[in-house]
Amino acid sequence: MDEVRDDRHPATADLRLPRVLAALADPVRLTIVRALAEVGESPGTELQRLARLQIGRTTFSHHQRVLREAGIVRERIHGPQRILSLRLADLDACFPGLLKAILDSPSALTYECDAGCGHRWSADVEGHRMPPLPGGCPGAGWRLAAETPHA
């Protein structure tokens, strides 16, 4: 595939797994990528609204830049708008199945009491402090539930 040279985006051959994973490790950027995967391509301001991100425009622009520099998104300028899309083919060429596996992973994890008494608790993957087990529960702690639903 011939690639048009664009200094703002790394060439497919220059994509590096540590940089891609570091970019996707941030919960806000992962939310942006998940939202972009659903819509295909979107102006940045619309994408921020669709992803329900409660962050400022400059913070969103920072996350957008990190994703672009990591080679995860392509940005094209159309008038005053920056249209974003995922570089699915490029990422799959370098790291087959990686983005699909990340996008197919749950956005929330479900935990259950280790005593099997039926107590359950869900948390965003981004992590929250786990609450104590309910009073009177015979369990010693939480374990990841066998079936964690996809959000």
C-alpha positions in Angstrom: 0.0 0.0 0.0 1.4 3.4 -0.9 1.4 5.8 2.0 1.1 9.5 1.5 3.8 11.2 3.6 2.4 13.2 6.5 4.7 14.4 9.2 1.9 14.7 11.7 1.2 10.9 11.5 3.8 8.2 11.9 4.2 5.9 8.9 2.8 2.4 9.3 6.3 0.9 9.5 7.1 3.3 12.3 4.3 2.3 14.7 5.7 0.9 17.9 3.8 -1.4 20.3 4.9 0.3 23.6 3.8 3.7 22.3 0.4 2.4 21.1 -0.2 0.6 24.5 0.9 3.6 26.5 -1.6 5.8 24.6 -4.4 3.3 25.1 -3.6 2.9 28.8 -5.2 6.2 29.6 -8.9 5.8 30.4 -9.9 9.0 28.5 -8.0 8.0 25.4 -9.5 4.5 25.5 -12.9 6.1 25.7 -12.1 8.2 22.7 -11.0 5.2 20.7 -14.1 3.2 21.7 -16.4 6.0 20.7 -14.5 6.5 17.4 -14.8 2.8 16.7 -18.5 3.1 17.0 -19.0 6.0 14.6 -16.2 5.4 12.1 -15.0 9.0 11.7 -16.0 12.2 13.5 -15.1 15.8 14.0 -13.2 16.1 17.2 -15.8 18.4 18.9 -18.6 15.9 18.0 -16.6 13.0 19.2 -16.0 14.6 22.5 -19.7 15.0 22.9 -20.5 11.4 21.7 -17.9 10.0 24.2 -19.6 12.0 27.0 -16.2 13.3 28.1 -16.3 16.0 30.8 -13.0 17.5 29.9 -12.0 20.9 28.4 -11.2 21.4 24.7 -7.5 21.8 25.3 -7.3 18.5 27.3 -9.3 16.8 24.6 -6.8 18.2 22.0 -3.9 16.8 24.1 -5.4 13.3 24.1 -6.2 13.6 20.4 -2.5 14.5 19.7 -1.2 11.6 21.8 -3.4 9.2 19.9 -2.3 10.7 16.5 1.4 10.6 17.4 1.0 7.0 18.6 -0.5 6.1 15.2 -3.9 5.1 16.5 -5.9 7.9 14.9 -5.7 9.7 11.6 -6.6 13.4 11.6 -7.6 15.2 8.5 -8.5 18.8 8.3 -11.7 19.8 6.6 -12.2 23.6 6.8 -12.3 24.5 10.5 -12.8 20.9 11.7 -10.4 18.1 12.4 -12.0 14.8 11.3 -10.7 11.8 13.3 -10.7 8.2 12.2 -9.0 5.0 13.5 -6.1 3.7 11.6 -7.5 0.2 11.8 -5.7 -1.3 8.8 -2.4 0.2 9.7 -2.6 -1.1 13.3 -3.8 -4.5 12.2 -0.9 -4.7 9.7 1.6 -4.1 12.5 -0.2 -5.7 15.4 -2.7 -8.2 14.1 -5.9 -8.4 16.3 -4.6 -6.0 18.9 -7.1 -3.2 18.5 -10.0 -5.6 18.1 -9.0 -7.4 21.3 -8.8 -4.0 23.1 -12.1 -2.8 21.7 -13.8 -6.2 22.5 -12.6 -6.1 26.1 -15.1 -5.1 28.7 -15.3 -1.5 29.7 -16.5 -2.6 33.2 -15.5 -5.6 35.3 -17.9 -7.5 37.6 -16.7 -8.9 40.8 -18.4 -11.4 43.1 -18.0 -12.4 46.7 -15.4 -15.2 47.0 -17.8 -17.1 49.3 -20.3 -17.4 46.4 -23.1 -15.8 48.4 -24.3 -13.8 45.4 -23.0 -10.4 46.3 -21.8 -8.6 43.1 -20.1 -5.3 42.3 -19.2 -3.6 39.0 -16.5 -1.1 38.3 -15.2 0.7 35.3 -12.0 -0.7 34.0 -10.3 2.6 34.8 -10.4 1.4 38.4 -12.1 2.4 41.5 -11.4 1.5 45.1 -13.2 -1.7 45.8 -15.8 -1.4 48.6 -15.8 -3.7 51.6 -18.1 -6.7 51.4 -21.6 -6.1 52.7 -22.1 -6.6 56.5 -22.8 -10.2 57.4 -21.2 -11.6 54.3 -19.2 -14.7 54.9 -16.6 -14.0 52.2 -13.1 -12.8 52.7 -13.0 -10.6 49.6 -13.9 -10.0 46.0 -12.9 -12.1 42.9 -13.4 -11.4 39.3 -16.7 -12.9 38.2 -16.5 -15.7 35.7 -18.7 -13.8 33.2 -18.0 -10.1 32.9 -20.5 -8.4 30.7 -19.3 -6.2 27.8 -20.5 -2.6 28.1 
